[in-house]
Amino acid sequence: MQRKAFRVSGFIMVVVALLVAAAMIAVIAANAGKPGTEGVIGLAVAVGTLLLVLIATGFIVISPNDARVVQFFGKYVGTIGEPGFHWTWPMTEKSKISKRLRNFESNRLKVSDADGNPVEIAAVVVWRVVDTYAAKFAVDDFVHFVEVQAETAVRHLATSYPYEAHASGRTSLRDSAAASEELTAELRERVTLAGVEVVESRITHLAYAAEIAQAMLARQQAQAIVAARSTIVEGAVGMVSSALEQLREQGVVELDEERKAHMVSNLLVVLCGDRNAQPVVNTGSLY
């Protein structure tokens, strides 16, 4: 699990390093030229240099939304995530891991939807690292891991739902809100192991594959025409019924059943036709 590593302000350790350097120089200056002090000077130089090297290896600068995973000879020591100038244990390895938001857009994948139709689909995933320990040690390459899992989740989503719902109440890939929620939930479950949080995911490309695109377009056009005609007929029947009812109530004309049928036929032709009607004036009797 992620934990905080030991750290102190880097400016404090800069002062300490200056004091060590000053002390070493003072010892050298005090013993310079005196007989038999070569050992003292050599010891002061060795100790001072060692301390300065150890202090220098502990400095670290961290930018906002960055973190450093600290390891001491392979052992996980902790993570430093606070931005600024710090000093931590010397002789340690400090691996940088960014905690900024990242975008990943999958390739356009050709898969079969739940109805067996080949479709092309792609998605964009917004994610970030929340657990640096898991990102560093749980997987080999957490960036590549997220990319592979994203494409796997997109494939699974495409095979679980149809491109479009032909029955009411059925979820389809074209229902962007439902599909995005399903994709985000699955991705979060898949990448938790790598210490990654999926913020959002969206389908950016969705289309039938080229080999059936023309046929599906004709099908969609036919469905649209049928739906439009159904609406027109429903409205025309209502208008005819209303016209007959008003004629009866206002006593404009008395129509027998045959005349009503003839009038209904004419009105439906006028209202439901896809071209402008050309009326024929009948000056004689219906019979």
Backbone hydrogen bonds in HBPLUS format (Angstrom, degrees):
<---DONOR---> <-ACCEPTOR-->    atom                        ^
c    i                          cat <-CA-CA->   ^        H-A-AA   ^      H-
h    n   atom  resd res      DA  || num        DHA   H-A  angle D-A-AA Bond
n    s   type  num  typ     dist DA aas  dist angle  dist       angle   num
A0079-THR N   A0003-ARG O   2.72 MM  76  5.96 146.8  1.82 149.6 160.9     1
A0005-ALA N   A0079-THR O   3.15 MM  74  5.05 149.9  2.25 116.9 117.5     2
A0008-VAL N   A0087-TRP O   2.88 MM  79  5.28 147.6  1.98 145.6 156.3     3
A0087-TRP N   A0008-VAL O   2.80 MM  79  5.28 140.6  1.96 154.6 158.4     4
A0010-GLY N   A0085-PHE O   2.97 MM  75  5.16 166.4  1.99 125.6 121.1     5
A0014-VAL N   A0010-GLY O   2.97 MM   4  6.26 136.4  2.17 139.5 152.0     6
A0015-VAL N   A0011-PHE O   3.16 MM   4  6.46 154.0  2.23 143.4 148.4     7
A0016-VAL N   A0012-ILE O   3.01 MM   4  6.39 154.9  2.07 144.5 152.0     8
A0017-ALA N   A0013-MET O   2.87 MM   4  6.04 156.7  1.93 143.1 148.9     9
A0018-LEU N   A0014-VAL O   2.99 MM   4  6.27 153.4  2.06 145.6 152.7    10
A0019-LEU N   A0015-VAL O   2.93 MM   4  6.23 152.3  2.01 148.8 156.7    11
A0020-VAL N   A0016-VAL O   2.92 MM   4  6.22 155.7  1.98 150.9 157.5    12
A0021-ALA N   A0017-ALA O   2.93 MM   4  6.17 161.7  1.97 148.9 153.8    13
A0022-ALA N   A0018-LEU O   2.84 MM   4  6.02 155.0  1.90 145.4 152.8    14
A0023-ALA N   A0019-LEU O   2.84 MM   4  6.03 157.3  1.89 147.8 154.0    15
A0024-MET N   A0020-VAL O   2.96 MM   4  6.18 157.7  2.01 148.9 154.8    16
A0025-ILE N   A0021-ALA O   2.99 MM   4  6.21 159.5  2.03 146.7 152.3    17
A0026-ALA N   A0022-ALA O   2.88 MM   4  6.06 153.6  1.95 146.8 154.4    18
A0027-VAL N   A0023-ALA O   2.98 MM   4  6.22 158.4  2.03 149.4 154.1    19
A0028-ILE N   A0024-MET O   3.05 MM   4  6.27 162.4  2.08 148.2 153.2    20
A0029-ALA N   A0025-ILE O   2.85 MM   4  6.04 161.0  1.89 149.4 155.0    21
A0030-ALA N   A0026-ALA O   2.86 MM   4  5.98 152.5  1.93 145.9 153.5    22
A0031-ASN N   A0027-VAL O   3.10 MM   4  6.22 144.8  2.22 144.4 152.2    23
A0032-ALA N   A0028-ILE O   2.94 MM   4  5.76 114.8  2.37 141.5 155.6    24
A0034-LYS N   A0031-ASN O   3.33 MM   3  5.65 163.5  2.36 121.0 124.9    25
A0041-ILE N   A0037-THR O   2.99 MM   4  6.27 165.7  2.01 157.1 160.5    26
A0042-GLY N   A0038-GLU O   2.87 MM   4  6.07 162.7  1.90 150.5 155.7    27
A0043-LEU N   A0039-GLY O   2.85 MM   4  6.02 155.9  1.91 146.2 153.0    28
A0044-ALA N   A0040-VAL O   2.92 MM   4  6.11 158.1  1.97 147.8 154.0    29
A0045-VAL N   A0041-ILE O   2.92 MM   4  6.15 159.0  1.96 151.1 156.6    30
A0046-ALA N   A0042-GLY O   2.95 MM   4  6.11 162.0  1.98 147.1 152.1    31
A0047-VAL N   A0043-LEU O   2.88 MM   4  6.01 172.6  1.89 154.7 157.0    32
A0048-GLY N   A0044-ALA O   2.89 MM   4  5.82 160.3  1.93 142.8 149.5    33
A0049-THR N   A0045-VAL O   2.90 MM   4  5.88 160.1  1.94 144.5 150.5    34
A0050-LEU N   A0046-ALA O   2.96 MM   4  6.09 159.7  2.00 146.1 152.0    35
A0051-LEU N   A0047-VAL O   2.94 MM   4  6.15 164.5  1.96 152.1 156.3    36
A0052-LEU N   A0048-GLY O   2.94 MM   4  6.13 159.6  1.98 148.2 154.0    37
A0053-VAL N   A0049-THR O   2.92 MM   4  6.12 155.6  1.98 149.1 155.5    38
A0054-LEU N   A0050-LEU O   2.93 MM   4  6.18 163.1  1.96 152.1 156.8    39
A0055-ILE N   A0051-LEU O   2.90 MM   4  6.09 160.7  1.94 149.5 155.2    40
A0056-ALA N   A0052-LEU O   2.88 MM   4  6.00 157.0  1.94 143.6 150.4    41
A0057-THR N   A0053-VAL O   3.09 MM   4  6.31 146.9  2.20 147.9 154.9    42
A0058-GLY N   A0055-ILE O   3.14 MM   3  5.49 158.3  2.19 109.6 116.3    43
A0088-THR N   A0058-GLY O   2.89 MM  30  4.96 156.3  1.95 132.5 136.9    44
A0060-ILE N   A0086-HIS O   2.89 MM  26  5.28 145.4  2.01 152.6 148.5    45
A0086-HIS N   A0060-ILE O   2.82 MM  26  5.28 169.5  1.83 170.0 169.8    46
A0062-ILE N   A0084-GLY O   2.96 MM  22  5.32 165.5  1.98 152.9 157.4    47
A0084-GLY N   A0062-ILE O   2.91 MM  22  5.32 155.7  1.97 138.2 143.4    48
A0066-ASP N   A0063-SER O   3.16 MM   3  5.51 131.5  2.40 142.4 135.5    49
A0099-LYS N   A0065-ASN O   2.80 MM  34  5.06 161.7  1.83 145.9 147.3    50
A0067-ALA N   A0097-ILE O   2.99 MM  30  5.35 130.4  2.25 141.3 156.0    51
A0097-ILE N   A0067-ALA O   2.96 MM  30  5.35 162.8  1.99 148.7 150.2    52
A0068-ARG N   A0080-ILE O   2.94 MM  12  5.26 153.0  2.01 142.1 151.0    53
A0080-ILE N   A0068-ARG O   2.97 MM  12  5.26 159.8  2.01 148.0 153.8    54
A0069-VAL N   A0095-SER O   2.82 MM  26  5.05 160.5  1.86 146.5 149.7    55
A0095-SER N   A0069-VAL O   2.94 MM  26  5.05 159.3  1.99 145.9 142.6    56
A0070-VAL N   A0078-GLY O   2.85 MM   8  5.47 167.1  1.87 170.5 173.9    57
A0077-VAL N   A0070-VAL O   2.86 MM   7  5.45 168.1  1.87 151.5 152.7    58
A0071-GLN N   A0093-GLU O   2.81 MM  22  5.03 155.6  1.86 148.3 156.0    59
A0093-GLU N   A0071-GLN O   2.72 MM  22  5.03 157.1  1.77 154.9 158.2    60
A0072-PHE N   A0075-LYS O   2.84 MM   3  5.14 155.7  1.90 147.7 150.7    61
A0075-LYS N   A0072-PHE O   3.16 MM   3  5.14 165.8  2.18 109.8 111.2    62
A0102-ARG N   A0127-TRP O   2.76 MM  25  5.39 154.5  1.83 161.1 169.6    63
A0127-TRP N   A0102-ARG O   2.96 MM  25  5.39 158.7  2.00 148.4 155.3    64
A0104-PHE N   A0125-VAL O   2.88 MM  21  5.13 142.7  2.02 144.1 154.9    65
A0125-VAL N   A0104-PHE O   2.71 MM  21  5.13 157.3  1.76 147.3 155.2    66
A0106-SER N   A0123-ALA O   2.85 MM  17  5.59 159.7  1.89 171.6 172.4    67
A0109-LEU N   A0121-ILE O   2.85 MM  12  5.34 166.4  1.87 156.2 151.5    68
A0121-ILE N   A0109-LEU O   2.93 MM  12  5.34 152.9  2.00 144.5 153.1    69
A0111-VAL N   A0119-VAL O   2.97 MM   8  5.59 154.0  2.04 160.3 165.6    70
A0119-VAL N   A0111-VAL O   2.72 MM   8  5.59 168.9  1.73 174.7 175.9    71
A0113-ASP N   A0117-ASN O   2.91 MM   4  5.47 162.8  1.94 145.6 146.2    72
A0116-GLY N   A0113-ASP O   2.95 MM   3  5.19 161.9  1.98 112.2 117.6    73
A0114-ALA N   A0161-TYR O   3.15 MM  47  4.90 170.3  2.16 107.1 108.7    74
A0209-ALA N   A0118-PRO O   2.94 MM  91  5.45 167.0  1.96 135.3 130.9    75
A0120-GLU N   A0207-ALA O   2.65 MM  87  5.27 170.6  1.66 166.6 169.9    76
A0207-ALA N   A0120-GLU O   3.00 MM  87  5.27 152.9  2.07 149.7 154.6    77
A0122-ALA N   A0205-HIS O   2.97 MM  83  4.97 142.4  2.12 141.5 140.0    78
A0204-THR N   A0122-ALA O   2.94 MM  82  5.69 143.2  2.07 124.0 135.1    79
A0205-HIS N   A0122-ALA O   3.33 MM  83  4.97 159.1  2.37 130.5 125.4    80
A0124-VAL N   A0202-ARG O   2.83 MM  78  5.44 155.9  1.89 158.7 165.6    81
A0202-ARG N   A0124-VAL O   2.96 MM  78  5.44 156.8  2.01 153.3 160.9    82
A0126-VAL N   A0200-GLU O   2.77 MM  74  5.16 175.0  1.77 164.6 163.5    83
A0199-VAL N   A0126-VAL O   2.78 MM  73  5.46 143.2  1.91 142.5 153.8    84
A0200-GLU N   A0126-VAL O   3.32 MM  74  5.16 160.8  2.36 133.8 136.6    85
A0128-ARG N   A0197-GLU O   3.06 MM  69  5.55 147.5  2.17 147.2 157.3    86
A0197-GLU N   A0128-ARG O   2.86 MM  69  5.55 169.8  1.87 170.5 173.5    87
A0130-VAL N   A0195-GLY O   2.88 MM  65  5.68 167.1  1.90 156.4 160.8    88
A0131-ASP N   A0195-GLY O   3.12 MM  64  4.40 157.7  2.17 133.1 129.8    89
A0135-ALA N   A0131-ASP O   3.06 MM   4  6.29 161.1  2.09 150.7 156.8    90
A0136-LYS N   A0132-THR O   2.97 MM   4  6.00 145.4  2.09 140.9 148.8    91
A0137-PHE N   A0133-TYR O   2.90 MM   4  5.97 164.5  1.93 154.7 159.1    92
A0138-ALA N   A0134-ALA O   2.86 MM   4  4.68 147.6  1.96 122.5 131.4    93
A0145-PHE N   A0141-ASP O   2.89 MM   4  6.06 153.2  1.96 152.3 161.2    94
A0146-VAL N   A0142-PHE O   3.01 MM   4  6.15 156.4  2.07 143.1 147.2    95
A0147-GLU N   A0143-VAL O   3.15 MM   4  6.45 160.1  2.20 147.9 153.2    96
A0148-VAL N   A0144-HIS O   3.00 MM   4  6.21 164.2  2.02 154.0 157.3    97
A0149-GLN N   A0145-PHE O   2.98 MM   4  6.13 167.5  2.00 152.0 155.9    98
A0150-ALA N   A0146-VAL O   2.85 MM   4  5.92 148.0  1.95 145.8 154.8    99
A0151-GLU N   A0147-GLU O   3.15 MM   4  6.41 162.9  2.18 147.9 151.0   100
A0152-THR N   A0148-VAL O   2.99 MM   4  6.25 154.3  2.06 147.4 155.3   101
A0153-ALA N   A0149-GLN O   2.89 MM   4  6.05 157.6  1.94 146.0 151.6   102
A0154-VAL N   A0150-ALA O   2.94 MM   4  6.18 156.1  2.00 149.6 156.3   103
A0155-ARG N   A0151-GLU O   3.02 MM   4  6.20 159.6  2.06 145.9 151.0   104
A0156-HIS N   A0152-THR O   2.98 MM   4  6.22 160.8  2.02 148.1 153.6   105
A0157-LEU N   A0153-ALA O   2.89 MM   4  6.09 156.4  1.95 148.1 154.4   106
A0158-ALA N   A0154-VAL O   2.99 MM   4  6.19 159.9  2.03 149.3 154.3   107
A0159-THR N   A0155-ARG O   3.09 MM   4  6.35 149.9  2.18 148.9 156.3   108
A0160-SER N   A0157-LEU O   3.15 MM   3  5.15 145.1  2.28  98.5 108.8   109
A0173-LEU N   A0162-PRO O   2.81 MM  11  6.10 161.0  1.84 162.9 169.0   110
A0175-ASP N   A0172-SER O   3.13 MM   3  5.50 157.4  2.18 106.8 113.8   111
A0176-SER N   A0174-ARG O   2.97 MM   2  5.41 119.5  2.35 109.6  92.7   112
A0179-ALA N   A0175-ASP O   2.94 MM   4  6.05 171.4  1.95 167.1 169.8   113
A0180-SER N   A0176-SER O   2.89 MM   4  5.85 157.0  1.95 144.3 150.7   114
A0181-GLU N   A0177-ALA O   3.04 MM   4  6.24 159.8  2.08 148.6 154.0   115
A0182-GLU N   A0178-ALA O   3.03 MM   4  6.22 160.5  2.07 148.3 153.6   116
A0183-LEU N   A0179-ALA O   2.93 MM   4  6.12 158.4  1.98 147.0 153.2   117
A0184-THR N   A0180-SER O   2.86 MM   4  6.02 163.3  1.89 151.8 156.2   118
A0185-ALA N   A0181-GLU O   2.99 MM   4  6.11 164.7  2.01 149.2 153.3   119
A0186-GLU N   A0182-GLU O   3.09 MM   4  6.26 161.9  2.12 147.1 151.8   120
A0187-LEU N   A0183-LEU O   2.97 MM   4  6.09 159.8  2.01 149.4 155.3   121
A0188-ARG N   A0184-THR O   2.95 MM   4  6.11 162.6  1.98 152.6 156.9   122
A0189-GLU N   A0185-ALA O   3.25 MM   4  6.47 154.3  2.32 142.0 148.2   123
A0190-ARG N   A0186-GLU O   3.06 MM   4  6.29 147.8  2.17 143.7 152.8   124
A0190-ARG N   A0187-LEU O   3.05 MM   3  5.01 116.9  2.47  93.7 109.6   125
A0191-VAL N   A0187-LEU O   2.99 MM   4  6.16 156.9  2.05 161.8 165.4   126
A0194-ALA N   A0191-VAL O   3.05 MM   3  5.45 139.8  2.22 108.3 118.4   127
A0196-VAL N   A0191-VAL O   3.46 MM   5  5.73 162.3  2.49 146.7 145.7   128
A0195-GLY N   A0192-THR O   2.98 MM   3  5.24 162.3  2.01 118.3 119.5   129
A0212-ILE N   A0209-ALA O   3.15 MM   3  5.89 154.0  2.22 120.7 127.1   130
A0213-ALA N   A0209-ALA O   3.00 MM   4  5.80 117.9  2.40 148.4 164.5   131
A0216-MET N   A0212-ILE O   2.96 MM   4  6.12 163.2  1.99 157.7 162.4   132
A0217-LEU N   A0213-ALA O   2.90 MM   4  6.05 144.7  2.03 143.2 153.2   133
A0218-ALA N   A0214-GLN O   3.03 MM   4  6.33 157.7  2.09 148.3 153.3   134
A0219-ARG N   A0215-ALA O   3.01 MM   4  6.29 149.9  2.11 141.6 150.4   135
A0220-GLN N   A0216-MET O   2.90 MM   4  6.12 157.0  1.95 145.5 151.1   136
A0221-GLN N   A0217-LEU O   2.91 MM   4  6.15 155.0  1.97 148.3 155.4   137
A0222-ALA N   A0218-ALA O   2.92 MM   4  6.14 155.0  1.98 144.3 151.1   138
A0223-GLN N   A0219-ARG O   2.93 MM   4  6.18 159.6  1.98 149.9 155.5   139
A0224-ALA N   A0220-GLN O   2.91 MM   4  6.11 150.9  2.00 143.0 151.3   140
A0225-ILE N   A0221-GLN O   2.91 MM   4  6.18 152.4  1.99 146.8 154.1   141
A0226-VAL N   A0222-ALA O   2.94 MM   4  6.19 163.5  1.97 152.9 157.0   142
A0227-ALA N   A0223-GLN O   2.95 MM   4  6.11 161.0  1.98 145.9 151.4   143
A0228-ALA N   A0224-ALA O   2.92 MM   4  6.09 155.2  1.98 143.7 150.7   144
A0229-ARG N   A0225-ILE O   2.85 MM   4  6.06 162.9  1.88 152.5 157.3   145
A0230-SER N   A0226-VAL O   2.91 MM   4  6.08 155.4  1.97 147.9 154.7   146
A0231-THR N   A0227-ALA O   3.12 MM   4  6.35 154.9  2.19 142.9 148.9   147
A0232-ILE N   A0228-ALA O   2.95 MM   4  6.24 156.0  2.01 149.1 156.1   148
A0233-VAL N   A0229-ARG O   2.86 MM   4  6.07 168.4  1.87 156.4 158.7   149
A0234-GLU N   A0230-SER O   2.96 MM   4  6.07 160.9  1.99 144.9 150.8   150
A0235-GLY N   A0231-THR O   2.99 MM   4  6.18 158.4  2.03 145.6 151.3   151
A0236-ALA N   A0232-ILE O   2.81 MM   4  6.03 156.0  1.87 150.3 157.9   152
A0237-VAL N   A0233-VAL O   2.90 MM   4  6.08 163.9  1.92 155.4 158.2   153
A0238-GLY N   A0234-GLU O   3.24 MM   4  6.43 156.3  2.30 140.0 146.3   154
A0239-MET N   A0235-GLY O   2.98 MM   4  6.25 153.4  2.05 147.7 155.0   155
A0240-VAL N   A0236-ALA O   2.91 MM   4  6.14 161.8  1.95 155.6 159.9   156
A0241-SER N   A0237-VAL O   2.97 MM   4  6.08 165.5  1.99 148.7 153.1   157
A0242-SER N   A0238-GLY O   2.96 MM   4  6.09 154.7  2.02 141.9 149.2   158
A0243-ALA N   A0239-MET O   2.89 MM   4  6.10 152.5  1.97 144.9 152.5   159
A0244-LEU N   A0240-VAL O   2.97 MM   4  6.22 167.0  1.99 157.5 159.6   160
A0245-GLU N   A0241-SER O   3.01 MM   4  6.15 157.5  2.07 144.8 151.5   161
A0246-GLN N   A0242-SER O   2.97 MM   4  6.15 158.9  2.01 148.6 153.7   162
A0247-LEU N   A0243-ALA O   2.99 MM   4  6.20 157.9  2.04 149.5 155.7   163
A0248-ARG N   A0244-LEU O   3.02 MM   4  6.21 153.0  2.10 145.5 152.6   164
A0249-GLU N   A0245-GLU O   2.95 MM   4  6.17 162.9  1.98 150.2 154.9   165
A0250-GLN N   A0246-GLN O   2.97 MM   4  5.97 164.1  1.99 150.2 154.2   166
A0252-VAL N   A0247-LEU O   3.29 MM   5  5.40 141.5  2.45 141.7 150.2   167
A0260-LYS N   A0256-ASP O   2.91 MM   4  6.14 157.0  1.97 153.6 161.0   168
A0261-ALA N   A0257-GLU O   2.97 MM   4  6.13 158.7  2.02 143.1 148.6   169
A0262-HIS N   A0258-GLU O   2.99 MM   4  6.24 155.3  2.06 144.0 150.9   170
A0263-MET N   A0259-ARG O   2.83 MM   4  6.06 159.2  1.88 149.8 155.4   171
A0264-VAL N   A0260-LYS O   2.81 MM   4  6.01 164.4  1.83 155.4 159.8   172
A0265-SER N   A0261-ALA O   2.95 MM   4  6.10 159.0  2.00 145.8 151.5   173
A0266-ASN N   A0262-HIS O   3.03 MM   4  6.29 160.5  2.06 146.9 151.8   174
A0267-LEU N   A0263-MET O   2.90 MM   4  6.13 167.6  1.91 156.1 159.4   175
A0268-LEU N   A0264-VAL O   2.94 MM   4  6.05 162.0  1.97 151.4 156.3   176
A0269-VAL N   A0265-SER O   3.04 MM   4  6.22 153.6  2.12 145.1 152.3   177
A0270-VAL N   A0266-ASN O   3.03 MM   4  6.30 157.3  2.08 148.5 154.6   178
A0271-LEU N   A0267-LEU O   2.84 MM   4  6.00 165.7  1.86 154.2 158.3   179
A0272-CYS N   A0268-LEU O   2.84 MM   4  5.61 157.0  1.89 143.9 149.9   180
A0273-GLY N   A0269-VAL O   3.08 MM   4  5.53 132.5  2.32 132.0 139.5   181
